[in-house]
Amino acid sequence: MASFSAVAYYIPYSSSFFPNKPPKFNNRRRNPVVKFTCKAKNGETSPGKLDRRDVLLGLGGLYSTTSLSANPMALADPALPDFKDCIDATQPNKTLINCCPPAPSRIKDYVPSATTVNTRISAQSVEVGSDYYNKYTEAIQKMKNLSPSDPRNFRQQANVHCAYCDGGYTLKGSPKLLYEVHNSWLFFPWHRWYVYFFEKICQKLIHDDTFTLPFWNWDAPQGMQIPSIYNSNVISPLYDCFRNPDHLPPTVINLEWSYGDVQVDPKIQIEYNLAIMYTQMITQSKTPNDFFGKAYRAGDDITTLDGAGTIEQTPHNHVHSWTGTAVDQSNPIDMGALYSAARDPIFFAHCCAI
């Protein structure tokens, strides 16, 4: 554990799912068009074009510093966490919390094995008591039953999100800057990797490598409420007591909710939600940066980058805050706060939708 305090060293960063600065949509300039190709041969590039493989590797931070300096296609050093120390993260009320994962003796690069691609199903379509439901609850319960020191333990897995998303690591090469996987182009790939490994743990625990996590399709009318499987039984491993009691089924979600409910006819709310999705997916996503988020590279200060993409800003952040409890708006918990969001099993269904 590092000996210095996050509060003493860093610019305060929003620990809830709303940024310190409001999103800026107006007066955006169109970025220069960069063409991507999947057809470049090994060692071959074309002026003005980037091989998609190079972009994905650079975006995910998989290049080493040596590779970046030697590779003319690399845009800049990637933003990487400094793994040598994990520090206390900051809760929304500015108090500190230790959510550091167990320190590994060594870090091993994961090499994906060739597997069959399995299709996810929507959480709304899962019936309580079905074979899928029983497998899903078995996997989550077994994760919760693991030793607290086991990195596969459900709470330890939730702590991964806390550490990477709420100030648990500093930026490699810039010890006074926080590392953060929100509010930039890291948002999509990091969360998809996170879900991938969480799903692998589930498969291993129930001895079924075909199992997939469900997705919460809050962007479609039939999915615009908390799926019933997460609220069917208080003793279910899918249940979480820190959800907003005013937003339980059959309440229709407000994809632009921000601490305050206005009584709206459910049909009107659904139409409004669909309009929000069109705006965020089409109208406001004129460039890749608009949709995926801005570049985040070595030396960048994430607290001033203001780099979230359209989907991360809305509806992603608002789904979090709408679902979580906020008796005190300065200290939301579970889905409503970065440090605790992954403690609620519905978090992973939410992330499977992005």
C-alpha positions in Angstrom: 0.0 0.0 0.0 1.3 3.4 -0.9 2.0 5.8 2.0 0.5 8.9 0.5 -3.2 10.0 0.5 -5.2 10.2 -2.6 -7.0 13.3 -1.2 -3.7 15.1 -0.6 -2.2 14.5 -4.0 -5.0 14.6 -6.6 -7.5 16.9 -8.1 -10.9 15.8 -6.8 -12.6 13.4 -9.3 -16.2 12.6 -9.5 -16.9 9.2 -7.8 -20.5 9.1 -8.9 -21.6 8.5 -12.5 -22.0 12.1 -13.3 -18.8 14.0 -14.4 -17.7 17.2 -12.7 -18.3 19.0 -16.0 -21.5 18.7 -18.0 -21.2 17.0 -21.3 -20.5 19.3 -24.2 -22.5 18.5 -27.4 -22.8 21.8 -29.2 -20.4 23.5 -31.6 -18.3 20.4 -32.1 -15.9 20.5 -35.0 -15.7 17.5 -37.3 -12.4 15.7 -36.8 -10.2 14.9 -39.8 -11.3 11.6 -41.3 -9.0 8.7 -40.7 -9.6 5.6 -42.7 -9.3 2.1 -41.3 -8.5 -1.0 -43.3 -8.6 -4.7 -42.4 -6.7 -5.7 -45.5 -3.2 -4.5 -44.8 -0.6 -7.2 -45.2 2.1 -7.8 -42.6 4.5 -4.8 -42.6 2.4 -2.9 -45.2 0.7 0.3 -44.6 -1.0 3.0 -46.7 -0.7 6.7 -46.3 -3.7 8.1 -44.3 -4.8 4.6 -43.4 -4.5 2.6 -40.1 -4.7 -1.2 -39.8 -7.6 -2.0 -37.5 -5.4 -4.4 -35.5 -2.9 -1.6 -34.7 -5.7 0.7 -33.6 -7.3 -2.0 -31.3 -3.9 -2.8 -29.8 -2.9 0.8 -29.2 -6.4 1.6 -27.8 -6.3 -1.2 -25.3 -2.8 -0.3 -24.1 -1.4 -3.7 -25.1 1.7 -2.3 -26.7 4.8 -2.0 -24.6 6.7 1.3 -24.6 9.4 -0.3 -26.7 6.9 -1.4 -29.3 5.3 2.0 -29.4 8.6 3.8 -30.1 9.5 1.3 -32.8 6.1 1.2 -34.4 5.4 4.1 -36.8 1.6 3.3 -36.6 1.5 3.9 -32.9 -0.1 7.3 -32.2 1.4 7.8 -28.7 2.3 6.0 -25.5 -0.9 4.4 -24.1 -2.3 5.4 -20.7 -1.3 2.5 -18.4 -1.9 2.0 -14.7 1.1 1.8 -12.4 0.7 -1.7 -10.8 3.6 -1.4 -8.3 1.3 0.4 -5.9 -2.5 0.4 -5.3 -3.8 3.2 -3.2 -7.0 4.0 -1.5 -9.9 4.9 -3.8 -12.2 7.9 -3.1 -15.9 7.5 -2.3 -18.4 10.1 -3.4 -18.4 11.6 0.1 -14.6 12.0 -0.2 -13.8 9.3 2.4 -11.2 6.7 1.3 -11.8 3.0 0.8 -9.3 0.2 0.2 -10.5 -1.8 -2.8 -7.1 -3.0 -3.9 -7.1 -6.5 -5.5 -4.8 -9.2 -4.1 -1.3 -8.4 -5.2 -0.1 -11.0 -7.7 3.3 -12.5 -7.4 3.7 -12.0 -11.2 1.5 -10.8 -14.0 0.9 -13.3 -16.8 -0.3 -12.2 -20.2 -3.5 -13.9 -21.1 -3.7 -15.7 -24.4 -7.3 -16.3 -25.5 -8.0 -19.9 -26.5 -10.1 -20.7 -29.6 -13.7 -21.0 -28.4 -17.1 -21.2 -29.9 -18.9 -17.8 -30.0 -22.0 -18.0 -27.8 -24.9 -15.7 -28.1 -26.1 -13.7 -25.1 -29.7 -13.5 -24.1 -31.6 -10.6 -22.7 -32.2 -10.6 -19.0 -35.8 -9.8 -19.6 -36.3 -13.1 -21.4 -35.0 -15.2 -18.6 -37.7 -16.9 -16.5 -37.2 -17.5 -12.8 -36.7 -21.3 -12.3 -35.5 -22.0 -15.8 -32.4 -24.0 -16.5 -30.5 -20.8 -17.5 -31.7 -19.0 -14.4 -30.5 -21.9 -12.2 -27.1 -21.9 -13.8 -26.7 -18.1 -13.5 -27.7 -18.0 -9.8 -25.4 -21.0 -9.1 -22.4 -19.3 -10.7 -23.0 -16.0 -8.7 -23.6 -17.9 -5.5 -20.5 -19.9 -5.9 -18.5 -16.7 -6.5 -19.9 -15.2 -3.3 -19.1 -18.4 -1.4 -15.4 -18.3 -2.3 -12.8 -17.3 0.3 -12.6 -13.5 0.6 -8.9 -13.8 -0.3 -9.7 -15.6 -3.5 -9.4 -13.1 -6.4 -12.4 -14.8 -8.0 -14.6 -14.0 -5.1 -17.5 -11.8 -6.1 -16.5 -8.9 -3.8 -12.9 -9.1 -5.1 -14.2 -8.9 -8.6 -16.3 -5.9 -7.7 -13.1 -4.3 -6.2 -11.5 -4.5 -9.6 -14.0 -1.9 -10.9 -13.4 0.2 -7.8 -9.6 0.1 -8.2 -9.5 0.9 -11.9 -12.4 3.4 -11.9 -12.2 5.3 -8.7 -8.6 6.3 -8.1 -7.0 3.0 -7.0 -4.1 3.3 -9.4 -1.9 6.2 -10.6 -1.0 6.8 -14.2 2.3 5.1 -15.1 5.0 7.7 -15.6 2.9 10.4 -13.9 2.6 9.5 -10.2 0.5 12.5 -9.3 -2.2 11.7 -11.9 -5.0 9.1 -11.4 -5.5 6.3 -13.8 -9.1 6.0 -14.9 -11.0 3.8 -17.4 -14.0 6.0 -17.7 -14.4 9.3 -19.6 -12.2 8.3 -22.6 -11.9 5.7 -25.4 -10.9 3.1 -22.8 -14.5 2.9 -21.6 -15.7 0.3 -24.1 -12.7 -2.0 -24.4 -11.9 -2.1 -20.6 -15.5 -2.9 -19.6 -15.8 -5.6 -22.2 -12.6 -7.2 -21.0 -13.9 -7.0 -17.5 -17.1 -8.8 -18.4 -15.2 -11.4 -20.4 -13.1 -12.5 -17.5 -16.0 -12.4 -15.0 -17.9 -14.6 -17.4 -14.9 -17.0 -17.6 -15.0 -17.3 -13.8 -18.7 -18.2 -13.9 -18.1 -20.8 -16.6 -15.3 -22.4 -14.6 -17.3 -22.5 -11.4 -20.3 -24.3 -13.0 -18.3 -26.4 -15.4 -20.0 -25.0 -18.5 -17.9 -23.2 -21.0 -21.0 -22.3 -23.1 -22.5 -20.2 -20.3 -22.9 -16.5 -21.1 -24.0 -13.6 -19.0 -27.3 -12.0 -19.9 -27.6 -8.4 -21.1 -30.0 -5.7 -19.8 -31.6 -4.3 -23.0 -32.6 -1.0 -21.5 -32.5 0.5 -25.1 -35.6 -1.5 -26.2 -39.2 -1.0 -24.9 -39.4 -4.5 -23.5 -36.2 -4.0 -21.5 -36.9 -0.6 -20.0 -37.3 -1.7 -16.4 -35.2 -3.7 -14.0 -35.4 -7.4 -15.1 -37.5 -9.5 -12.8 -34.8 -12.0 -12.2 -32.8 -9.5 -10.2 -35.8 -8.7 -7.9 -37.6 -12.0 -7.6 -36.4 -13.1 -4.2 -34.5 -11.3 -1.5 -32.4 -14.4 -0.8 -31.4 -14.8 -4.4 -27.7 -14.1 -5.2 -28.9 -11.8 -7.9 -30.7 -9.5 -5.4 -29.2 -6.3 -4.1 -30.8 -4.3 -1.3 -29.2 -1.0 -2.4 -31.4 -0.4 -5.4 -33.7 2.6 -5.5 -37.0 1.3 -4.1 -38.9 3.8 -6.2 -37.5 2.3 -9.4 -38.3 -1.4 -9.0 -40.6 -3.1 -11.5 -42.9 -2.2 -13.2 -41.4 1.4 -13.1 -40.1 2.4 -16.6 -36.5 3.6 -16.6 -35.7 7.2 -17.4 -32.5 7.0 -19.5 -31.7 10.7 -18.7 -32.6 10.5 -15.0 -30.8 12.7 -12.6 -31.9 12.6 -8.9 -35.6 13.4 -9.1 -38.7 11.7 -10.4 -41.5 13.3 -12.4 -44.6 11.2 -12.9 -44.8 10.4 -16.6 -47.1 8.0 -18.5 -45.0 4.9 -19.1 -45.8 5.0 -22.9 -44.5 8.6 -23.1 -41.4 7.6 -21.1 -40.6 4.8 -23.5 -41.0 7.2 -26.5 -38.7 9.6 -24.7 -36.1 6.9 -24.1 -36.1 5.9 -27.7 -35.6 9.5 -28.7 -32.6 9.7 -26.4 -31.1 6.5 -27.9 -31.5 8.0 -31.4 -29.9 11.2 -30.3 -26.9 9.5 -28.7 -26.4 6.8 -31.3 -27.0 8.9 -34.4 -27.5 12.6 -34.0 -24.6 13.3 -31.5 -22.2 10.6 -32.8 -20.9 12.3 -35.9 -17.3 11.1 -35.4 -15.6 8.1 -33.8 -14.5 10.3 -30.9 -18.0 11.4 -30.3 -19.2 7.8 -29.9 -16.2 6.0 -28.4 -14.7 8.9 -26.4 -11.6 11.0 -26.7 -8.0 9.6 -26.8 -6.4 9.0 -23.4 -2.6 8.7 -23.5 0.4 8.7 -21.2 0.6 12.0 -19.3 -3.0 13.0 -19.8 -4.9 14.3 -16.8 -8.2 12.4 -16.8 -9.8 14.9 -14.5 -9.6 17.6 -17.2 -9.9 15.4 -20.3 -13.7 15.6 -20.5 -13.5 12.7 -22.9 -16.6 10.5 -22.4 -18.4 9.3 -25.5 -22.1 9.8 -26.1 -23.2 6.4 -24.9 -21.1 6.5 -21.7 -22.5 9.9 -20.8 -26.1 9.0 -21.6 -27.7 6.5 -21.1 -24.9 4.5 -19.4 -24.2 6.8 -16.5 -27.9 7.6 -15.9 -28.8 3.9 -15.8 -26.3 3.5 -13.0 -27.7 6.4 -11.0 -31.3 5.5 -11.7 -30.7 1.9 -10.4 -28.6 2.7 -7.3 -29.8 4.0 -4.0 -29.1 7.6 -3.1 -30.8 8.5 0.2 -28.0 11.0 0.5 -27.1 12.4 -2.9 -23.6 13.1 -1.8 -23.0 9.4 -1.0 -24.8 7.1 -3.4 -24.1 3.3 -3.1 -23.8 0.2 -5.2 -25.0 0.9 -8.8 -25.0 4.7 -8.2 -21.3 5.0 -7.3 -18.1 3.9 -9.1 -16.5 2.3 -6.1 -19.5 0.0 -5.3 -21.3 -0.4 -8.7 -20.0 -4.0 -9.4 -21.3 -5.2 -6.0 -24.7 -5.4 -7.6 -25.0 -8.4 -10.0 -27.1 -6.3 -12.4 -24.0 -4.3 -13.1 -22.7 -7.0 -15.3 -25.9 -7.3 -17.3 -25.7 -3.5 -17.7 -22.2 -3.7 -19.0 -23.1 -6.6 -21.4 -25.4 -4.1 -23.1 -22.5 -1.7 -24.1 
